[in-house]
């Protein structure tokens, strides 16, 4: 048998250090992602639109069950152009037609709604402009930093 001379514990320290650094980098990546989502949301422009159509499409999911997907279209003016945009909402859909109808009840044809338009691609619209609280970005970044410091401590001790 060969005596490793404590080399096994060094390998474990290196592995723990590398894993901690990788987790820390994931925290930095999470902070970067949150910041990017918030910048994208802030770039959207609020526009008043008219609900043109409301419908419910039926599709089958992977298990073969029928899923009900509300869909709607909007007419609106954006930078001097009249736009008609159709969207599918509730990507997961609804299990019953009643649930889908309840969702579409707030979208009556001819009603005015506020929507948010991507100025770079005016055919991309959303109904809500959602941002993550800035604290999420700081928490993700701080946790990332803590894990990187711990990992470096293991690697260089």
Backbone torsions as a table, in degrees:
resi	resn	phi	psi	omega
1	UNK	NA	144.1	179.0
2	UNK	-98.9	135.3	177.0
3	UNK	-83.3	122.1	-179.5
4	UNK	-78.6	-11.4	176.4
5	UNK	60.4	36.9	179.5
6	UNK	81.8	6.1	-178.7
7	UNK	-64.5	-28.1	179.6
8	UNK	-62.9	-38.8	179.8
9	UNK	-70.2	-30.8	176.2
10	UNK	-66.7	-39.5	178.6
11	UNK	-64.0	-42.2	179.1
12	UNK	-62.8	-41.6	178.9
13	UNK	-63.1	-40.9	179.6
14	UNK	-64.5	-44.0	179.9
15	UNK	-63.2	-47.6	179.2
16	UNK	-60.9	-42.5	179.3
17	UNK	-61.7	-45.3	179.7
18	UNK	-66.0	-41.0	178.5
19	UNK	-62.4	-43.9	179.9
20	UNK	-63.0	-41.5	178.3
21	UNK	-63.9	-42.2	178.9
22	UNK	-63.7	-41.5	176.6
23	UNK	-62.6	-41.4	177.8
24	UNK	-61.2	-41.7	177.1
25	UNK	-63.4	-35.1	175.3
26	UNK	-62.8	-38.2	176.2
27	UNK	-62.8	-42.3	177.0
28	UNK	-63.9	-39.8	178.2
29	UNK	-63.6	-39.6	177.3
30	UNK	-62.9	-41.8	178.2
31	UNK	-63.9	-41.9	178.7
32	UNK	-63.1	-41.3	179.1
33	UNK	-63.5	-47.4	-179.2
34	UNK	-60.4	-42.5	178.7
35	UNK	-62.1	-41.0	178.9
36	UNK	-65.7	-41.6	177.8
37	UNK	-62.0	-43.7	-179.5
38	UNK	-64.6	-39.6	177.7
39	UNK	-64.3	-41.3	178.0
40	UNK	-61.7	-43.7	-178.7
41	UNK	-65.1	-39.0	-179.3
42	UNK	-68.5	-25.2	-178.4
43	UNK	-77.2	-16.1	-178.6
44	UNK	-68.9	143.0	179.3
45	UNK	-106.7	134.2	-179.9
46	UNK	-79.5	133.4	-176.6
47	UNK	-139.1	144.4	173.3
48	UNK	-87.6	131.1	-177.3
49	UNK	-128.8	160.6	175.6
50	UNK	-107.4	131.0	176.9
51	UNK	-69.8	117.7	-177.6
52	UNK	-88.6	-48.6	-179.7
53	UNK	-141.6	152.7	174.3
54	UNK	-134.6	130.7	-179.4
55	UNK	-148.1	168.7	175.0
56	UNK	-129.2	117.4	178.1
57	UNK	-93.6	146.4	175.7
58	UNK	-111.1	136.5	178.5
59	UNK	-139.3	163.4	175.0
60	UNK	-101.5	136.9	176.6
61	UNK	-84.3	-174.3	-176.4
62	UNK	-63.3	-27.5	-179.3
63	UNK	-87.6	-0.9	179.3
64	UNK	88.9	3.2	178.1
65	UNK	-79.6	148.2	176.4
66	UNK	-77.0	132.0	178.3
67	UNK	-121.7	138.7	-177.3
68	UNK	-104.0	119.8	-177.5
69	UNK	-112.2	110.2	174.7
70	UNK	-65.4	141.2	175.2
71	UNK	-136.1	154.2	-178.4
72	UNK	-153.0	162.4	173.7
73	UNK	-132.4	153.7	-177.5
74	UNK	-127.7	142.3	168.0
75	UNK	-104.5	136.6	176.1
76	UNK	-160.1	161.2	175.3
77	UNK	-99.0	134.1	176.9
78	UNK	-144.4	116.9	179.7
79	UNK	51.3	46.3	175.8
80	UNK	81.5	-0.3	180.0
81	UNK	-111.2	140.6	172.7
82	UNK	-86.2	127.2	-175.9
83	UNK	-118.2	145.8	169.0
84	UNK	-125.1	118.8	-177.5
85	UNK	-124.8	132.9	176.6
86	UNK	-110.2	135.9	-179.3
87	UNK	-130.5	150.8	169.3
88	UNK	-105.2	130.6	-179.2
89	UNK	-110.1	170.3	178.6
90	UNK	50.4	70.1	-175.1
91	UNK	-49.3	-35.2	178.6
92	UNK	-79.1	-18.1	179.5
93	UNK	74.2	-172.8	-178.6
94	UNK	-122.6	148.5	-177.3
95	UNK	-74.5	-28.7	-179.0
96	UNK	-125.1	155.4	178.3
97	UNK	-66.6	-33.0	179.0
98	UNK	-62.1	-41.7	177.4
99	UNK	-63.1	-42.3	179.3
100	UNK	-64.5	-41.5	178.1
101	UNK	-64.6	-39.2	178.1
102	UNK	-61.7	-38.2	179.2
103	UNK	-67.7	-42.9	-176.2
104	UNK	-78.0	-9.8	-178.7
105	UNK	-58.3	-28.6	-179.6
106	UNK	-82.0	0.7	179.2
107	UNK	-121.1	79.4	178.4
108	UNK	-88.2	141.9	-179.3
109	UNK	-59.0	134.8	-179.4
110	UNK	90.8	-12.5	-179.7
111	UNK	-72.5	151.2	176.0
112	UNK	-91.9	133.5	178.7
113	UNK	-135.7	148.3	172.5
114	UNK	-85.5	129.8	175.4
115	UNK	-127.6	167.2	179.5
116	UNK	-119.6	128.9	-172.6
117	UNK	-112.8	136.5	172.9
118	UNK	-76.3	113.4	-176.2
119	UNK	-63.2	-25.4	178.1
120	UNK	-75.9	-32.4	-178.2
121	UNK	-137.1	84.0	-172.7
122	UNK	-63.2	-9.0	175.6
123	UNK	-84.5	-4.9	174.9
124	UNK	-96.1	113.3	179.7
125	UNK	-130.0	153.7	173.9
126	UNK	-135.4	158.1	-179.3
127	UNK	-87.1	-25.7	179.3
128	UNK	-132.0	144.8	176.6
129	UNK	-103.8	99.9	-175.4
130	UNK	-103.9	134.5	177.6
131	UNK	-125.1	150.0	171.6
132	UNK	-78.6	144.0	173.7
133	UNK	-60.0	143.0	-179.5
134	UNK	-58.0	-27.9	-179.2
135	UNK	-61.4	-31.2	178.0
136	UNK	-60.7	-41.9	-179.1
137	UNK	-64.6	-43.4	-178.8
138	UNK	-67.4	-38.4	178.6
139	UNK	-64.6	-46.0	179.6
140	UNK	-61.3	-44.1	179.3
141	UNK	-65.0	-42.0	-179.9
142	UNK	-65.9	-42.6	177.3
143	UNK	-63.9	-39.1	176.9
144	UNK	-59.8	-44.9	179.7
145	UNK	-62.6	-42.9	179.2
146	UNK	-59.7	-46.0	-178.9
147	UNK	-67.3	-37.4	177.3
148	UNK	-63.6	-43.3	179.7
149	UNK	-63.7	-44.6	177.8
150	UNK	-59.9	-46.3	-179.6
151	UNK	-60.8	-43.9	178.7
152	UNK	-65.9	-34.4	176.3
153	UNK	-60.9	-42.0	177.9
154	UNK	-68.0	-40.1	-176.0
155	UNK	-70.0	-33.3	-174.4
156	UNK	-109.8	16.9	177.5
157	UNK	-95.3	NA	NA
